[in-house]
Structure formats: structure tokens, C-alpha cells
Amino acid sequence: MGEQTQVQAKPETQTPPQPQPQPNSDSTLVSNSPVDLPPNPSNPSKIPIRPQKIRKLSSLPSSKTPQITASSATPASTKSRRKSTPKSSSRVLPQIIKPLSADGEIDNALLHLRSADPLLGSLIDTLPVPQFESYHSPFLALSKSILYQQLAYKAGTSIYTRFVSLCGGEDAVCPDVVLSLSAQQLKQIGVSGRKASYLYDLAHKYKNGILCDDALVKMDDKSLFTMLSMVKGIGSWSVHMFMIFSLHRPDVLPVSDLGVRKGVQLLYGLEELPRPSQMEQFCEKWRPYRSAGAWYMWRFVEEKGTPTTAAAAIDAGNVQPLQQIQTGQETQQHQLQLLEPINGIGNLGYLTIFRLK
């Protein structure tokens, strides 16, 4: 019996440890914590802190990362496109800016002008095709433009011929040779003291490296205009003529040229001569071949035989400055150095200077 009681006592002592699942329940709580605790974040134990951190780490990146990737992807693509477009455009520019003397450029210019401006197209059919032939270096062409200023064509041609002979020929005209000539030598061939100073200033800028033929040929129109305007005696009209007839730039519009303005008036049947500020609007459709359009305006005026409107600017064979006629406000010394000639018939003499056919 005693053994039986002992045996009975053993199951009594063994039964209590079996129902004690406290350590096991604790372990289950720890293992189930990420699943059970999110809906009960108010428990003050240390366990809910972990899922809160997990929530922050898991929710914030998941919500932000797609926003960052989506938002950053589009600007990156657009920026890359924006960066790529200027590069492509800068590469295209040299191909667009071809001289009119290049093969096929005159044909392209006439094709564009005919389609863009029917009135000009009908005029093109009645006039010869322009020819642009390179034969002068930029330095010689600029020197020539200075010598012809404010002179009739015959007088300018006489002085230019003597100047070339004094230098030793057209091929010998260079900055060093011009600087070696004295003012007295230039005066003996008919070059005024003011024009001599213009020639010296041009030669000095070449000698000092400010200007050179290769750089002028490669410059864009805006830079070329800025650089040449620094030379004494060379103004906007001279630069425009140089760009058209020496460099054969395709898209130059000499808005202050009387012959071009008169041609626009005749072409469009305007009652009054268009102002220089209006020329851009009238000739906008000619882009990017406004030089060819200007050439036809000169020829149109010549064929019409109505360049006598420039007679008011002619005084005893000498020609008054075009800018002075237009504005009457040439007060600054630099502006006085930029005075331009109106040759014989509305600047048409300049066409002969540069042998435009």
C-alpha cells in the first residue's frame, strides 16, 4: 500500500509540470510577435517596439522608393534628352551654314525662295542666277571697302588700282605692307588721312592677332559683326557687304541698304520706303537665304531703273553717309567712323566692287 501511495504521489507531482506552458507560451509569443503585435501597438513591452521599427523600415522605403525612381527617372531622361539635343544642334550648325559659293547652294536658295515667297519667285524667273566667286582674302576685301567709301565707283576704282600697285599687286596686300606705307604715300594716290587711319587700324588689329583671315572665315555671323565693328571706318553696312560678297554667307539682310529697301518696296507694292526696323518682318520668309533675296532686290531695282531715289544722297559726285540720312543723329565719334557710302544707284556699286554677276 505504501508503494502504491508513492506511485500515486508521483503522478501528482508529474502532472503539475506538464500543464505549465509558461516558458513555452513565452517562446510562442516571441515567435509570433511579428504577426500578432501589429494590430496591438499599445502594449508597453519591448516587443512591440521591434515591429514598429520594422514597420517604419518596411513601409517608408516601399512607399518612397517607387516615387523616387518614378520621379527621378523622367527628369533624368528629359535632362539627357535636353543635353543631347544641343550637342546634335551644334553639330548640325556647320552643315547648315554653307557659303552660297558651295556646290548646289544657289539651287537650294532659289528653290526655297520660290516656295516661300511667290512674288519673289516670279521675279527670280526674270533675272539671271547670282554667282558668288571667291577671289579676295578677307583683309584685301576689307581694305577695298574702306577705299571705296564715300566715293563714286570710278573714283574708288582709280584709287584702289593705285593702292594695289603701291603694295605690289593684290596678292601682296597684307597688314605688314600696309603698315610700311606712310600717310604721305597714301595721300599721293588719293587716300585721305582719315581713310589712311582706317587702313592702319585694320592692319594693326591683324598684326596684334585680334583679327585674322582664318578666324574671320570660321566665325559665326554675330561674332563676325562684333569683331569687325571694332575696326575704325567699318560699320554695319560694310560688314554686311563683306559677309555677303566675300564670305558668301547665305542669311545676311542689310536692313539699312537703300537698294534692298527700295527693292522690297517695289516687290510688295508698298506706298512708302520700308524702314530698317520693318525689313526683318518683310524678309523673314526668306530665311535662311536672305542674302540671295537681297541680291535680287539690288538687281530688281537696277532692272526697273528707279534707283534715282538715292539722288538726294549724292552731292557733286560724293555720297553722303547712309546712316546720316536715315537718322541724322550721328553724334558719337565712333558712329562717325562707321559712315557708309551710297554708291551711284542705291549701293549697287558695291555689287560691281565684289564682281557680283
Backbone torsions as a table, in degrees:
resi	resn	phi	psi	omega
1	MET	NA	-40.9	179.2
2	GLY	-62.9	-38.5	177.8
3	GLU	-64.8	-34.1	178.9
4	GLN	-67.5	-41.7	178.4
5	THR	-62.3	-36.6	177.1
6	GLN	-65.8	-38.9	178.4
7	VAL	-65.0	-36.3	178.2
8	GLN	-69.6	-32.4	-179.6
9	ALA	-69.1	-32.5	-179.2
10	LYS	-63.0	-47.3	177.0
11	PRO	-63.1	-28.5	177.6
12	GLU	-66.8	-38.1	178.9
13	THR	-76.2	-27.5	-178.6
14	GLN	-80.0	-29.8	-177.9
15	THR	-64.7	-39.3	-178.8
16	PRO	-61.4	-42.3	-179.2
17	PRO	-65.3	-26.2	-178.8
18	GLN	-67.6	-44.7	-179.2
19	PRO	-76.6	-1.7	-179.3
20	GLN	-81.8	93.5	178.1
21	PRO	-99.5	18.7	-174.7
22	GLN	-61.1	-50.6	177.8
23	PRO	-63.2	-35.9	179.5
24	ASN	-68.8	-37.7	178.4
25	SER	-65.5	-36.5	176.7
26	ASP	-62.9	-41.7	179.2
27	SER	-65.7	-35.6	177.5
28	THR	-68.0	-35.4	177.3
29	LEU	-63.4	-41.5	-180.0
30	VAL	-65.7	-40.9	-179.4
31	SER	-71.0	-30.2	-179.1
32	ASN	-95.6	5.5	-174.9
33	SER	-59.2	-43.0	-179.1
34	PRO	-68.5	-16.0	-179.2
35	VAL	-95.4	-41.3	-172.7
36	ASP	-88.0	-26.4	-170.1
37	LEU	-83.9	-25.4	-179.8
38	PRO	-54.5	-39.6	177.1
39	PRO	-73.2	-12.9	-179.1
40	ASN	-121.8	72.3	-179.3
41	PRO	-78.6	-1.3	-175.7
42	SER	-86.3	-4.0	179.3
43	ASN	-66.6	131.7	-175.2
44	PRO	-82.2	6.1	-177.8
45	SER	-75.2	175.2	179.7
46	LYS	-75.8	-19.5	-175.2
47	ILE	-66.8	-43.1	-178.4
48	PRO	-66.3	-17.2	179.0
49	ILE	-65.4	-37.2	-178.4
50	ARG	-63.5	-48.7	178.2
51	PRO	-64.3	-28.7	176.4
52	GLN	-64.0	-41.4	176.6
53	LYS	-64.9	-39.1	179.5
54	ILE	-64.5	-38.2	178.5
55	ARG	-63.3	-43.8	-179.1
56	LYS	-63.9	-44.1	-178.7
57	LEU	-69.6	-35.5	-176.4
58	SER	-82.9	-33.4	-174.7
59	SER	-84.7	-44.5	-175.7
60	LEU	-65.2	-48.2	178.7
61	PRO	-64.2	-35.4	-178.4
62	SER	-66.6	-32.9	-179.9
63	SER	-83.6	-30.3	-175.9
64	LYS	-87.6	-36.3	-175.2
65	THR	-59.2	-43.5	178.1
66	PRO	-65.8	-31.7	179.0
67	GLN	-68.0	-40.0	-179.0
68	ILE	-67.8	-44.5	-178.8
69	THR	-66.1	-38.5	-178.8
70	ALA	-70.2	-40.5	-177.2
71	SER	-77.2	-36.0	-178.2
72	SER	-78.7	-21.9	-178.2
73	ALA	-70.9	-41.3	-177.2
74	THR	-70.0	-45.3	177.5
75	PRO	-63.1	-35.7	-179.4
76	ALA	-62.4	-41.3	179.7
77	SER	-68.0	-41.6	179.5
78	THR	-66.9	-39.8	178.6
79	LYS	-63.7	-41.6	178.6
80	SER	-63.2	-36.0	177.6
81	ARG	-68.7	-41.2	179.8
82	ARG	-64.2	-37.9	179.3
83	LYS	-70.2	-31.3	-177.2
84	SER	-77.2	-31.6	-177.2
85	THR	-66.7	-42.9	177.6
86	PRO	-61.9	-36.2	179.7
87	LYS	-63.0	-42.4	-179.9
88	SER	-66.9	-38.0	179.8
89	SER	-68.5	-37.6	178.7
90	SER	-65.6	-29.4	177.2
91	ARG	-75.6	-26.9	-177.3
92	VAL	-79.9	-29.5	-174.1
93	LEU	-54.4	-47.5	179.4
94	PRO	-61.4	-27.2	178.7
95	GLN	-75.1	-33.0	-179.9
96	ILE	-73.4	-43.5	-176.8
97	ILE	-81.3	81.5	174.0
98	LYS	-105.6	141.6	178.0
99	PRO	-67.3	152.9	179.0
100	LEU	-66.2	-16.2	176.8
101	SER	-82.2	-6.3	178.0
102	ALA	-70.1	156.2	-177.6
103	ASP	-61.8	127.2	175.4
104	GLY	82.8	-7.2	-176.1
105	GLU	-71.6	-37.2	177.2
106	ILE	-63.3	-42.0	177.8
107	ASP	-62.1	-41.6	177.5
108	ASN	-64.2	-39.4	179.8
109	ALA	-64.5	-45.8	-179.2
110	LEU	-66.8	-37.0	177.8
111	LEU	-63.2	-41.9	179.2
112	HIS	-68.4	-44.8	-177.7
113	LEU	-64.6	-37.4	178.2
114	ARG	-64.3	-41.4	-178.1
115	SER	-78.3	-31.8	-176.8
116	ALA	-81.7	-30.7	-175.7
117	ASP	-138.3	97.2	-178.8
118	PRO	-58.6	-36.5	178.9
119	LEU	-63.2	-45.2	177.4
120	LEU	-67.5	-34.0	178.3
121	GLY	-61.4	-41.4	177.4
122	SER	-66.8	-31.9	177.3
123	LEU	-70.6	-38.0	-179.5
124	ILE	-59.5	-35.7	-177.8
125	ASP	-68.1	-18.6	-177.2
126	THR	-100.1	-5.6	-175.9
127	LEU	-119.7	159.1	179.7
128	PRO	-68.9	161.8	179.0
129	VAL	-77.7	131.6	179.5
130	PRO	-66.8	147.9	177.5
131	GLN	-127.2	126.7	178.8
132	PHE	-114.1	114.1	-177.2
133	GLU	-120.7	127.8	178.7
134	SER	-83.0	129.8	177.0
135	TYR	-150.8	-8.9	-179.2
136	HIS	-118.3	144.3	170.4
137	SER	-74.0	156.2	179.3
138	PRO	-56.2	-40.5	-179.3
139	PHE	-63.4	-43.6	179.0
140	LEU	-65.6	-40.4	-180.0
141	ALA	-64.7	-40.5	178.9
142	LEU	-68.7	-39.3	176.5
143	SER	-62.8	-39.7	179.6
144	LYS	-64.4	-40.7	179.6
145	SER	-64.9	-34.6	178.0
146	ILE	-67.5	-42.3	-177.4
147	LEU	-66.6	-30.7	-177.7
148	TYR	-84.5	-6.5	-174.8
149	GLN	-64.1	137.3	174.6
150	GLN	58.0	29.7	178.0
151	LEU	-131.1	149.9	169.2
152	ALA	-66.0	159.1	-172.9
153	TYR	-60.6	-41.9	-178.1
154	LYS	-64.8	-42.8	179.0
155	ALA	-65.3	-41.2	178.7
156	GLY	-64.5	-39.3	179.2
157	THR	-64.7	-38.6	179.4
158	SER	-64.2	-45.4	-179.7
159	ILE	-67.3	-40.6	-179.5
160	TYR	-64.0	-39.9	178.9
161	THR	-62.5	-41.8	178.2
162	ARG	-68.1	-36.1	178.6
163	PHE	-64.2	-44.5	178.9
164	VAL	-63.5	-40.8	178.3
165	SER	-64.2	-39.0	178.8
166	LEU	-64.9	-33.7	-180.0
167	CYS	-80.9	-16.7	-178.7
168	GLY	100.5	21.3	179.9
169	GLY	113.3	160.5	-178.2
170	GLU	-62.3	-37.3	179.9
171	ASP	-67.9	-20.2	-178.0
172	ALA	-91.1	-7.7	-179.7
173	VAL	-72.1	112.3	-178.8
174	CYS	-150.6	168.1	-177.3
175	PRO	-57.2	-42.3	-178.0
176	ASP	-63.3	-41.1	-179.4
177	VAL	-67.5	-41.8	179.9
178	VAL	-64.0	-41.5	179.5
179	LEU	-68.4	-23.0	178.8
180	SER	-78.0	-14.5	179.7
181	LEU	-83.0	137.4	178.0
182	SER	-85.4	160.7	177.7
183	ALA	-62.0	-31.6	178.5
184	GLN	-68.2	-38.9	177.8
185	GLN	-63.9	-41.9	178.9
186	LEU	-67.7	-35.0	179.7
187	LYS	-66.7	-34.5	-178.9
188	GLN	-66.8	-24.9	178.9
189	ILE	-97.5	6.7	174.6
190	GLY	100.8	6.9	179.0
191	VAL	-86.3	123.9	-178.9
192	SER	-69.1	164.3	179.0
193	GLY	-62.5	-36.8	179.3
194	ARG	-67.1	-43.8	178.9
195	LYS	-66.6	-33.4	175.8
196	ALA	-62.0	-39.8	177.5
197	SER	-66.1	-33.3	176.3
198	TYR	-65.2	-44.2	179.1
199	LEU	-64.0	-41.1	178.5
200	TYR	-64.3	-41.0	-179.6
201	ASP	-64.5	-41.5	177.0
202	LEU	-62.4	-45.0	-179.4
203	ALA	-65.6	-38.6	178.9
204	HIS	-64.3	-40.2	179.6
205	LYS	-67.6	-31.3	171.9
206	TYR	-70.1	-44.0	-177.0
207	LYS	-64.8	-36.1	-179.3
208	ASN	-83.1	-2.7	178.1
209	GLY	86.4	4.0	177.8
210	ILE	-68.6	-38.1	177.9
211	LEU	-125.2	150.3	171.0
212	CYS	-157.4	155.9	-174.7
213	ASP	-60.8	-44.9	-177.5
214	ASP	-63.3	-41.8	-179.4
215	ALA	-67.1	-39.6	179.8
216	LEU	-63.8	-38.5	-179.7
217	VAL	-66.1	-34.1	-175.6
218	LYS	-90.6	-11.5	-177.5
219	MET	-68.4	149.1	170.6
220	ASP	-73.9	167.6	-173.3
221	ASP	-60.6	-41.6	-176.7
222	LYS	-66.9	-46.2	179.5
223	SER	-65.1	-38.9	179.1
224	LEU	-62.5	-42.9	179.0
225	PHE	-62.5	-42.1	-179.1
226	THR	-65.8	-44.8	-176.4
227	MET	-67.9	-44.7	-177.6
228	LEU	-71.9	-26.9	178.7
229	SER	-68.3	-14.8	177.3
230	MET	-77.3	-15.7	-179.4
231	VAL	-80.6	133.9	178.6
232	LYS	-64.0	135.1	177.5
233	GLY	87.0	-3.4	179.1
234	ILE	-114.1	113.3	179.8
235	GLY	-109.1	-167.0	-174.4
236	SER	-62.9	-41.4	-178.8
237	TRP	-64.8	-43.1	178.2
238	SER	-62.8	-39.8	178.7
239	VAL	-64.1	-43.5	179.6
240	HIS	-62.0	-44.0	179.1
241	MET	-64.1	-39.3	178.4
242	PHE	-64.5	-40.7	-179.8
243	MET	-66.3	-36.3	-177.4
244	ILE	-78.7	-51.0	-167.7
245	PHE	-95.3	-15.0	176.5
246	SER	-105.6	-48.5	-180.0
247	LEU	-91.6	-13.5	178.0
248	HIS	59.6	39.5	176.6
249	ARG	-66.9	136.9	-170.7
250	PRO	-81.1	-23.7	-169.7
251	ASP	-123.1	60.3	179.1
252	VAL	-116.8	128.9	179.1
253	LEU	-121.2	105.3	177.1
254	PRO	-76.0	87.8	-171.7
255	VAL	-65.6	-24.4	-178.3
256	SER	-92.4	-1.5	-178.5
257	ASP	-74.8	128.4	-176.0
258	LEU	-67.3	-37.1	-179.9
259	GLY	-65.3	-42.3	178.9
260	VAL	-66.4	-41.1	179.3
261	ARG	-64.4	-40.9	178.5
262	LYS	-66.0	-38.4	177.7
263	GLY	-63.5	-40.4	177.1
264	VAL	-64.3	-39.1	177.8
265	GLN	-62.0	-44.4	-179.8
266	LEU	-69.9	-38.5	-176.4
267	LEU	-65.1	-42.8	-175.6
268	TYR	-100.2	4.5	177.6
269	GLY	64.2	41.5	-179.3
270	LEU	-79.7	145.1	179.4
271	GLU	-72.6	-34.5	-177.6
272	GLU	-121.1	158.7	176.3
273	LEU	-67.0	125.8	-177.9
274	PRO	-65.1	142.6	177.0
275	ARG	-74.5	157.1	177.2
276	PRO	-56.0	-34.6	179.3
277	SER	-68.4	-20.8	179.1
278	GLN	-90.6	-14.9	-175.1
279	MET	-64.4	-37.2	179.6
280	GLU	-59.8	-41.4	-179.0
281	GLN	-68.8	-42.6	-179.1
282	PHE	-65.3	-36.3	-172.9
283	CYS	-103.2	11.5	-178.8
284	GLU	-60.8	-35.7	-177.8
285	LYS	-68.3	-14.7	180.0
286	TRP	-79.5	-16.1	-179.9
287	ARG	-55.5	144.1	0.3
288	PRO	-97.5	34.6	-178.6
289	TYR	-129.3	47.7	-179.1
290	ARG	-71.0	-23.8	176.6
291	SER	-62.5	-43.2	177.8
292	ALA	-66.1	-38.3	176.0
293	GLY	-62.2	-41.4	177.3
294	ALA	-63.8	-38.7	177.9
295	TRP	-58.5	-42.0	179.9
296	TYR	-71.1	-27.8	175.8
297	MET	-67.0	-41.4	176.4
298	TRP	-61.4	-46.0	-179.4
299	ARG	-66.3	-36.1	179.4
300	PHE	-62.6	-45.8	179.0
301	VAL	-64.2	-39.1	179.5
302	GLU	-65.8	-41.7	179.6
303	GLU	-68.1	-36.1	179.8
304	LYS	-70.3	-25.1	-178.3
305	GLY	69.5	30.4	-178.1
306	THR	-119.1	37.5	177.0
307	PRO	-86.4	12.3	-177.1
308	THR	-69.2	-8.3	176.3
309	THR	-64.4	-19.4	177.4
310	ALA	-83.8	-1.4	-176.4
311	ALA	-63.3	-28.8	179.1
312	ALA	-65.2	-21.0	-179.2
313	ALA	-90.6	-4.4	-175.2
314	ILE	-102.4	131.1	-177.3
315	ASP	-136.4	104.4	175.9
316	ALA	54.7	44.7	177.5
317	GLY	85.8	-21.6	175.6
318	ASN	-93.6	156.4	-173.3
319	VAL	-119.0	133.4	178.3
320	GLN	-76.3	153.8	-178.9
321	PRO	-64.1	141.1	-179.5
322	LEU	-67.4	-43.3	-179.4
323	GLN	-63.6	-32.9	-179.6
324	GLN	-67.9	-36.1	178.1
325	ILE	-68.2	-38.8	-173.9
326	GLN	-74.3	-42.3	-172.3
327	THR	-110.9	-38.7	-176.3
328	GLY	67.1	18.9	-176.2
329	GLN	-129.4	37.9	179.1
330	GLU	-83.2	89.7	-174.7
331	THR	-106.7	-28.9	-176.7
332	GLN	-80.9	150.5	-177.0
333	GLN	-64.3	-39.5	179.7
334	HIS	-64.7	-38.1	178.2
335	GLN	-65.8	-35.0	178.2
336	LEU	-66.9	-25.0	178.7
337	GLN	-80.3	-10.8	-177.3
338	LEU	-101.2	14.9	-178.1
339	LEU	-65.0	138.3	-174.4
340	GLU	-114.4	151.4	178.2
341	PRO	-87.2	152.7	166.5
342	ILE	-110.4	102.7	-177.0
343	ASN	-76.2	132.8	174.5
344	GLY	30.4	-75.6	-172.9
345	ILE	-122.7	86.0	172.9
346	GLY	57.4	44.6	179.4
347	ASN	68.9	10.9	178.3
348	LEU	-68.4	-20.8	176.8
349	GLY	-61.1	-26.9	179.9
350	TYR	-67.0	-27.6	176.5
351	LEU	-63.6	-39.1	179.6
352	THR	-72.5	-33.2	179.1
353	ILE	-58.5	-42.4	-177.4
354	PHE	-97.5	15.2	172.7
355	ARG	56.7	41.4	176.0
356	LEU	-76.8	125.3	-176.5
357	LYS	-103.1	NA	NA
